[in-house]
């Protein structure tokens, strides 16, 4: 049984748009479906999230035999790396015990400062979260 992997990204965020574009190019096996969180919030879904949380970090919904597993931030990125041939080895490295002690803070640091990196490309308040 193949697992559905739904990535929720902020369509109003330049960093999120670039992440989606890069992953889509590398996703040769079409492992991930991307839905903007703005679109997801309008849908009648069994899982709901706080709007602020969706805008803070990438959410990845992975269908398992036991239901839907929600991965956020660095954990979603390392899962994505693991399922793409070109980033598989890096994905494995990200699962080494202790790597998340570095990966989580780095992800949060970049996400929190994304408005500094993409200031000229942010045409909404989305990047200021």
N, CA and C atoms as an extended XYZ file, in Angstrom:
387
Properties=species:S:1:pos:R:3:atomname:S:1:resname:S:1:resid:I:1 pbc="F F F"
N         0.850       -1.195        0.000 N   UNK     1
C         0.000        0.000        0.000 CA  UNK     1
C         0.885        1.243        0.000 C   UNK     1
N         0.669        2.129       -0.950 N   UNK     2
C         1.476        3.337       -0.975 CA  UNK     2
C         0.894        4.365       -0.002 C   UNK     2
N         1.793        5.093        0.582 N   UNK     3
C         1.381        6.094        1.558 CA  UNK     3
C         1.201        7.435        0.866 C   UNK     3
N         0.120        8.091        1.198 N   UNK     4
C        -0.087        9.439        0.678 CA  UNK     4
C         0.662       10.402        1.578 C   UNK     4
N         1.368       11.331        0.974 N   UNK     5
C         2.124       12.343        1.704 CA  UNK     5
C         1.672       13.711        1.217 C   UNK     5
N         1.018       14.450        2.092 N   UNK     6
C         0.463       15.752        1.751 CA  UNK     6
C         1.247       16.832        2.483 C   UNK     6
N         1.904       17.693        1.731 N   UNK     7
C         2.686       18.788        2.302 CA  UNK     7
C         1.849       20.064        2.289 C   UNK     7
N         1.693       20.661        3.448 N   UNK     8
C         0.947       21.920        3.574 CA  UNK     8
C         1.957       23.062        3.651 C   UNK     8
N         1.920       23.936        2.681 N   UNK     9
C         2.870       25.040        2.624 CA  UNK     9
C         2.112       26.360        2.543 C   UNK     9
N         2.794       27.436        2.896 N   UNK    10
C         2.210       28.770        2.864 CA  UNK    10
C         2.445       29.376        1.480 C   UNK    10
N         1.401       29.477        0.683 N   UNK    11
C         1.512       29.990       -0.681 CA  UNK    11
C         1.854       31.480       -0.718 C   UNK    11
N         1.783       32.146        0.427 N   UNK    12
C         2.106       33.572        0.476 CA  UNK    12
C         3.528       33.818        0.979 C   UNK    12
N         4.284       32.756        1.211 N   UNK    13
C         5.638       32.865        1.748 CA  UNK    13
C         6.651       32.506        0.663 C   UNK    13
N         7.608       33.390        0.416 N   UNK    14
C         8.610       33.164       -0.626 CA  UNK    14
C         9.469       31.937       -0.320 C   UNK    14
N         9.855       31.742        0.930 N   UNK    15
C        10.658       30.577        1.297 CA  UNK    15
C         9.866       29.291        1.077 C   UNK    15
N         8.610       29.287        1.468 N   UNK    16
C         7.754       28.108        1.279 CA  UNK    16
C         7.556       27.808       -0.206 C   UNK    16
N         7.364       28.839       -0.995 N   UNK    17
C         7.195       28.652       -2.442 CA  UNK    17
C         8.458       28.058       -3.065 C   UNK    17
N         9.619       28.551       -2.631 N   UNK    18
C        10.886       28.030       -3.152 CA  UNK    18
C        11.111       26.586       -2.713 C   UNK    18
N        10.738       26.288       -1.467 N   UNK    19
C        10.877       24.918       -0.966 CA  UNK    19
C        10.024       23.976       -1.791 C   UNK    19
N         8.780       24.362       -2.025 N   UNK    20
C         7.872       23.534       -2.830 CA  UNK    20
C         8.435       23.330       -4.236 C   UNK    20
N         8.914       24.390       -4.845 N   UNK    21
C         9.443       24.315       -6.207 CA  UNK    21
C        10.662       23.389       -6.267 C   UNK    21
N        11.573       23.523       -5.303 N   UNK    22
C        12.779       22.695       -5.288 CA  UNK    22
C        12.436       21.227       -5.057 C   UNK    22
N        11.572       20.969       -4.094 N   UNK    23
C        11.207       19.582       -3.793 CA  UNK    23
C        10.463       18.963       -4.972 C   UNK    23
N         9.587       19.709       -5.592 N   UNK    24
C         8.829       19.190       -6.735 CA  UNK    24
C         9.771       18.791       -7.875 C   UNK    24
N        10.812       19.581       -8.104 N   UNK    25
C        11.783       19.255       -9.150 CA  UNK    25
C        12.542       17.966       -8.829 C   UNK    25
N        12.813       17.741       -7.540 N   UNK    26
C        13.586       16.567       -7.123 CA  UNK    26
C        12.720       15.345       -6.829 C   UNK    26
N        11.427       15.543       -6.816 N   UNK    27
C        10.488       14.462       -6.483 CA  UNK    27
C        10.148       13.662       -7.738 C   UNK    27
N        11.156       12.959       -8.269 N   UNK    28
C        11.007       12.223       -9.523 CA  UNK    28
C         9.969       11.114       -9.429 C   UNK    28
N         9.749       10.595       -8.227 N   UNK    29
C         8.816        9.480       -8.041 CA  UNK    29
C         7.422        9.957       -7.617 C   UNK    29
N         7.221       11.265       -7.613 N   UNK    30
C         5.935       11.866       -7.239 CA  UNK    30
C         5.411       11.335       -5.900 C   UNK    30
N         6.236       11.464       -4.897 N   UNK    31
C         5.908       10.980       -3.555 CA  UNK    31
C         5.054       11.974       -2.765 C   UNK    31
N         5.078       13.234       -3.167 N   UNK    32
C         4.439       14.276       -2.359 CA  UNK    32
C         3.412       15.074       -3.156 C   UNK    32
N         2.325       15.353       -2.491 N   UNK    33
C         1.301       16.240       -3.037 CA  UNK    33
C         1.365       17.525       -2.213 C   UNK    33
N         1.370       18.645       -2.880 N   UNK    34
C         1.485       19.938       -2.206 CA  UNK    34
C         0.144       20.665       -2.257 C   UNK    34
N        -0.296       21.145       -1.110 N   UNK    35
C        -1.530       21.923       -1.003 CA  UNK    35
C        -1.215       23.161       -0.168 C   UNK    35
N        -1.620       24.305       -0.659 N   UNK    36
C        -1.377       25.523        0.124 CA  UNK    36
C        -2.222       25.459        1.390 C   UNK    36
N        -1.669       25.975        2.465 N   UNK    37
C        -2.429       25.960        3.719 CA  UNK    37
C        -3.667       26.838        3.600 C   UNK    37
N        -3.615       27.842        2.730 N   UNK    38
C        -4.784       28.685        2.520 CA  UNK    38
C        -5.916       27.856        1.910 C   UNK    38
N        -5.564       26.975        0.974 N   UNK    39
C        -6.547       26.094        0.358 CA  UNK    39
C        -7.017       25.030        1.364 C   UNK    39
N        -6.087       24.476        2.117 N   UNK    40
C        -6.396       23.429        3.093 CA  UNK    40
C        -7.366       23.941        4.163 C   UNK    40
N        -7.168       25.186        4.581 N   UNK    41
C        -8.022       25.765        5.619 CA  UNK    41
C        -9.474       25.904        5.150 C   UNK    41
N        -9.690       25.989        3.842 N   UNK    42
C       -11.043       26.110        3.298 CA  UNK    42
C       -11.717       24.753        3.111 C   UNK    42
N       -10.924       23.693        3.113 N   UNK    43
C       -11.450       22.354        2.879 CA  UNK    43
C       -12.019       21.769        4.172 C   UNK    43
N       -12.965       20.872        4.019 N   UNK    44
C       -13.506       20.154        5.166 CA  UNK    44
C       -12.595       18.951        5.419 C   UNK    44
N       -11.683       19.099        6.364 N   UNK    45
C       -10.686       18.072        6.643 CA  UNK    45
C       -10.861       17.523        8.061 C   UNK    45
N       -10.555       16.242        8.262 N   UNK    46
C       -10.666       15.675        9.601 CA  UNK    46
C        -9.616       16.242       10.565 C   UNK    46
N        -8.481       16.682       10.027 N   UNK    47
C        -7.440       17.277       10.858 CA  UNK    47
C        -7.473       18.786       10.707 C   UNK    47
N        -7.482       19.475       11.818 N   UNK    48
C        -7.427       20.927       11.754 CA  UNK    48
C        -6.246       21.395       12.605 C   UNK    48
N        -5.703       22.518       12.213 N   UNK    49
C        -4.542       23.085       12.889 CA  UNK    49
C        -4.796       24.560       13.140 C   UNK    49
N        -4.086       25.100       14.105 N   UNK    50
C        -4.169       26.548       14.326 CA  UNK    50
C        -3.479       27.243       13.156 C   UNK    50
N        -4.070       28.307       12.688 N   UNK    51
C        -3.537       29.034       11.533 CA  UNK    51
C        -2.089       29.472       11.773 C   UNK    51
N        -1.791       29.945       12.964 N   UNK    52
C        -0.435       30.422       13.272 CA  UNK    52
C         0.579       29.280       13.184 C   UNK    52
N         0.176       28.073       13.614 N   UNK    53
C         1.078       26.925       13.558 CA  UNK    53
C         1.380       26.516       12.117 C   UNK    53
N         0.363       26.565       11.262 N   UNK    54
C         0.564       26.227        9.853 CA  UNK    54
C         1.535       27.203        9.188 C   UNK    54
N         1.533       28.434        9.628 N   UNK    55
C         2.381       29.450        9.017 CA  UNK    55
C         3.791       29.447        9.601 C   UNK    55
N         3.981       28.826       10.727 N   UNK    56
C         5.304       28.783       11.357 CA  UNK    56
C         6.225       27.737       10.759 C   UNK    56
N         5.638       26.590       10.360 N   UNK    57
C         6.488       25.520        9.857 CA  UNK    57
C         5.720       24.615        8.906 C   UNK    57
N         6.462       24.002        8.012 N   UNK    58
C         5.894       23.069        7.051 CA  UNK    58
C         5.247       21.905        7.798 C   UNK    58
N         4.039       21.545        7.394 N   UNK    59
C         3.337       20.381        7.947 CA  UNK    59
C         3.255       19.318        6.857 C   UNK    59
N         3.605       18.102        7.215 N   UNK    60
C         3.528       16.981        6.293 CA  UNK    60
C         2.593       15.941        6.890 C   UNK    60
N         1.532       15.620        6.169 N   UNK    61
C         0.555       14.629        6.623 CA  UNK    61
C         0.854       13.324        5.888 C   UNK    61
N         1.221       12.308        6.651 N   UNK    62
C         1.609       11.024        6.065 CA  UNK    62
C         0.556        9.987        6.449 C   UNK    62
N        -0.061        9.408        5.430 N   UNK    63
C        -1.064        8.357        5.652 CA  UNK    63
C        -0.345        7.065        6.029 C   UNK    63
N        -0.717        6.472        7.161 N   UNK    64
C        -0.154        5.198        7.599 CA  UNK    64
C        -1.290        4.206        7.802 C   UNK    64
N        -0.939        2.969        8.114 N   UNK    65
C        -1.956        1.953        8.386 CA  UNK    65
C        -2.764        2.295        9.638 C   UNK    65
N        -2.184        3.109       10.506 N   UNK    66
C        -2.836        3.472       11.767 CA  UNK    66
C        -3.520        4.832       11.714 C   UNK    66
N        -3.514        5.461       10.581 N   UNK    67
C        -4.118        6.789       10.444 CA  UNK    67
C        -3.132        7.771        9.854 C   UNK    67
N        -3.328        9.039       10.162 N   UNK    68
C        -2.475       10.098        9.619 CA  UNK    68
C        -1.455       10.524       10.661 C   UNK    68
N        -0.205       10.533       10.250 N   UNK    69
C         0.884       11.001       11.100 CA  UNK    69
C         1.243       12.413       10.646 C   UNK    69
N         1.367       13.341       11.579 N   UNK    70
C         1.692       14.721       11.261 CA  UNK    70
C         3.151       14.995       11.623 C   UNK    70
N         3.912       15.408       10.624 N   UNK    71
C         5.307       15.791       10.833 CA  UNK    71
C         5.406       17.290       10.591 C   UNK    71
N         6.171       17.965       11.447 N   UNK    72
C         6.284       19.418       11.336 CA  UNK    72
C         7.750       19.838       11.284 C   UNK    72
N         7.994       20.967       10.612 N   UNK    73
C         9.316       21.577       10.610 CA  UNK    73
C        10.408       20.667       10.108 C   UNK    73
N        11.497       20.563       10.898 N   UNK    74
C        12.649       19.747       10.520 CA  UNK    74
C        12.256       18.301       10.282 C   UNK    74
N        11.339       17.772       11.078 N   UNK    75
C        10.920       16.379       10.914 CA  UNK    75
C        10.235       16.151        9.558 C   UNK    75
N         9.523       17.150        9.082 N   UNK    76
C         8.897       17.021        7.760 CA  UNK    76
C         9.957       17.084        6.660 C   UNK    76
N        10.928       17.958        6.817 N   UNK    77
C        11.991       18.102        5.816 CA  UNK    77
C        12.827       16.828        5.723 C   UNK    77
N        13.193       16.253        6.862 N   UNK    78
C        14.023       15.042        6.803 CA  UNK    78
C        13.251       13.869        6.207 C   UNK    78
N        11.943       13.825        6.442 N   UNK    79
C        11.109       12.779        5.839 CA  UNK    79
C        11.075       12.960        4.317 C   UNK    79
N        10.929       14.185        3.883 N   UNK    80
C        10.924       14.483        2.449 CA  UNK    80
C        12.258       14.065        1.827 C   UNK    80
N        13.373       14.430        2.469 N   UNK    81
C        14.702       14.055        1.953 CA  UNK    81
C        14.822       12.541        1.796 C   UNK    81
N        14.272       11.803        2.730 N   UNK    82
C        14.395       10.345        2.727 CA  UNK    82
C        13.671        9.699        1.547 C   UNK    82
N        12.650       10.351        1.025 N   UNK    83
C        11.838        9.751       -0.031 CA  UNK    83
C        12.126       10.290       -1.429 C   UNK    83
N        13.243       10.988       -1.570 N   UNK    84
C        13.645       11.442       -2.897 CA  UNK    84
C        15.028       10.863       -3.202 C   UNK    84
N        15.187       10.237       -4.374 N   UNK    85
C        16.466        9.594       -4.696 CA  UNK    85
C        17.685       10.508       -4.559 C   UNK    85
N        17.565       11.747       -4.981 N   UNK    86
C        18.725       12.648       -4.976 CA  UNK    86
C        19.105       13.151       -3.587 C   UNK    86
N        18.218       13.013       -2.602 N   UNK    87
C        18.517       13.488       -1.246 CA  UNK    87
C        18.435       12.366       -0.212 C   UNK    87
N        18.299       11.134       -0.691 N   UNK    88
C        18.115        9.985        0.195 CA  UNK    88
C        19.219        9.871        1.250 C   UNK    88
N        20.484        9.976        0.843 N   UNK    89
C        21.593        9.832        1.793 CA  UNK    89
C        21.535       10.939        2.845 C   UNK    89
N        21.261       12.154        2.419 N   UNK    90
C        21.132       13.255        3.377 CA  UNK    90
C        19.957       12.994        4.325 C   UNK    90
N        18.871       12.434        3.797 N   UNK    91
C        17.732       12.064        4.632 CA  UNK    91
C        18.118       11.051        5.688 C   UNK    91
N        18.899       10.047        5.306 N   UNK    92
C        19.381        9.059        6.279 CA  UNK    92
C        20.212        9.721        7.370 C   UNK    92
N        21.087       10.619        6.974 N   UNK    93
C        21.925       11.337        7.946 CA  UNK    93
C        21.056       12.115        8.929 C   UNK    93
N        19.983       12.706        8.448 N   UNK    94
C        19.091       13.494        9.304 CA  UNK    94
C        18.372       12.643       10.348 C   UNK    94
N        18.327       11.318       10.129 N   UNK    95
C        17.690       10.412       11.089 CA  UNK    95
C        18.672        9.841       12.110 C   UNK    95
N        19.934       10.171       12.005 N   UNK    96
C        20.904        9.711       13.005 CA  UNK    96
C        20.516       10.339       14.343 C   UNK    96
N        20.508        9.529       15.409 N   UNK    97
C        20.150       10.084       16.724 CA  UNK    97
C        21.001       11.308       17.065 C   UNK    97
N        20.333       12.336       17.506 N   UNK    98
C        20.992       13.577       17.888 CA  UNK    98
C        21.004       14.644       16.811 C   UNK    98
N        20.838       14.274       15.551 N   UNK    99
C        20.864       15.263       14.470 CA  UNK    99
C        19.717       16.260       14.626 C   UNK    99
N        18.583       15.798       15.130 N   UNK   100
C        17.445       16.716       15.311 CA  UNK   100
C        17.749       17.788       16.366 C   UNK   100
N        18.723       17.529       17.251 N   UNK   101
C        19.121       18.541       18.233 CA  UNK   101
C        19.723       19.759       17.553 C   UNK   101
N        20.252       19.548       16.353 N   UNK   102
C        20.775       20.656       15.548 CA  UNK   102
C        19.735       21.075       14.507 C   UNK   102
N        19.103       20.086       13.867 N   UNK   103
C        18.159       20.361       12.782 CA  UNK   103
C        16.951       21.164       13.208 C   UNK   103
N        16.365       20.832       14.353 N   UNK   104
C        15.181       21.571       14.828 CA  UNK   104
C        15.485       23.053       15.043 C   UNK   104
N        16.533       23.382       15.822 N   UNK   105
C        16.803       24.816       16.018 CA  UNK   105
C        17.186       25.555       14.735 C   UNK   105
N        17.930       24.887       13.849 N   UNK   106
C        18.309       25.538       12.582 CA  UNK   106
C        17.060       25.808       11.754 C   UNK   106
N        16.168       24.827       11.645 N   UNK   107
C        14.919       25.013       10.904 CA  UNK   107
C        14.139       26.187       11.497 C   UNK   107
N        13.970       26.207       12.800 N   UNK   108
C        13.195       27.273       13.455 CA  UNK   108
C        13.862       28.633       13.290 C   UNK   108
N        15.196       28.663       13.332 N   UNK   109
C        15.925       29.920       13.168 CA  UNK   109
C        15.672       30.490       11.773 C   UNK   109
N        15.796       29.637       10.757 N   UNK   110
C        15.570       30.083        9.371 CA  UNK   110
C        14.118       30.505        9.183 C   UNK   110
N        13.180       29.687        9.674 N   UNK   111
C        11.751       29.997        9.510 CA  UNK   111
C        11.385       31.320       10.185 C   UNK   111
N        11.941       31.543       11.356 N   UNK   112
C        11.625       32.767       12.100 CA  UNK   112
C        12.197       34.011       11.410 C   UNK   112
N        13.291       33.844       10.719 N   UNK   113
C        13.964       34.979       10.070 CA  UNK   113
C        13.753       35.028        8.565 C   UNK   113
N        12.794       34.280        8.075 N   UNK   114
C        12.589       34.217        6.626 CA  UNK   114
C        12.291       35.582        6.031 C   UNK   114
N        11.686       36.477        6.813 N   UNK   115
C        11.405       37.816        6.282 CA  UNK   115
C        12.692       38.593        6.028 C   UNK   115
N        13.766       38.274        6.752 N   UNK   116
C        15.055       38.923        6.487 CA  UNK   116
C        15.653       38.431        5.172 C   UNK   116
N        15.517       37.138        4.917 N   UNK   117
C        16.110       36.535        3.734 CA  UNK   117
C        15.335       36.865        2.459 C   UNK   117
N        14.028       37.018        2.592 N   UNK   118
C        13.172       37.191        1.413 CA  UNK   118
C        12.353       38.478        1.466 C   UNK   118
N        12.865       39.463        2.167 N   UNK   119
C        12.136       40.716        2.372 CA  UNK   119
C        11.613       41.320        1.074 C   UNK   119
N        12.419       41.330        0.048 N   UNK   120
C        12.012       41.956       -1.212 CA  UNK   120
C        10.946       41.128       -1.951 C   UNK   120
N        10.792       39.855       -1.570 N   UNK   121
C         9.840       38.991       -2.244 CA  UNK   121
C         8.541       38.787       -1.471 C   UNK   121
N         8.493       39.289       -0.248 N   UNK   122
C         7.286       39.106        0.570 CA  UNK   122
C         6.318       40.254        0.290 C   UNK   122
N         5.184       39.899       -0.291 N   UNK   123
C         4.190       40.919       -0.592 CA  UNK   123
C         2.994       40.828        0.348 C   UNK   123
N         3.161       40.104        1.460 N   UNK   124
C         2.112       40.025        2.471 CA  UNK   124
C         2.783       39.963        3.831 C   UNK   124
N         1.983       39.902        4.876 N   UNK   125
C         2.532       39.797        6.233 CA  UNK   125
C         2.927       38.372        6.583 C   UNK   125
N         2.762       37.447        5.690 N   UNK   126
C         3.030       36.036        5.957 CA  UNK   126
C         4.474       35.808        6.398 C   UNK   126
N         5.416       36.511        5.814 N   UNK   127
C         6.829       36.299        6.135 CA  UNK   127
C         7.222       36.871        7.495 C   UNK   127
N         6.359       37.623        8.114 N   UNK   128
C         6.724       38.233        9.393 CA  UNK   128
C         6.418       37.346       10.579 C   UNK   128
N         5.807       36.204       10.371 N   UNK   129
C         5.467       35.310       11.482 CA  UNK   129
C         6.732       34.682       12.022 C   UNK   129
